[in-house]
Amino acid sequence: MQAQMQQWTELYKSAQASAQKLADININLLMNLTQQKMERVGIVMETGNQQIQTLTQSKPVPEVLSAETQLVGDFNKKMLKSFHGTVDTLVDAKNQLTDWAEDGMKKAVEFNPWLQPYASPIN
C-alpha cells in the first residue's frame, strides 16, 4: 500500500511539473508572438509616417512615385524579415511541444508499462 501511495505521489509531482513546463512553453510563445506583432505595428506606423512625409512634400510626380516605390520595397523587406522570425518562433515552439509530449509519454510508460505499444516517437 505504501509503495502504491509513493507511486501516485510521484505521478502527481510529474504531472504537476509537466503542466508547468507546458505553461512555460505557451507563455514564452505568447510573449514572443506579441513582441513580433508589436514590431510589425511599428513597421506599419513608421512606413505610414514616411509615406505622409513623402506625399506632403512638394515634388514632381515621378519623384513621388519613386519614393513610394522605395517605401513599399523597404516595407516588404521589413515585414518579410519579421514573418521569418515568426515562423522560426513557431517551429521552435513545435519542437518544444514535441519534446514535452515525448517526455510525458516516457514517464507514462514508466508508470504503466502497458502503454509501451503506444509510445512511438511523435512525428
Beta strands, then each sheet from edge to edge (+ up, - down):
end
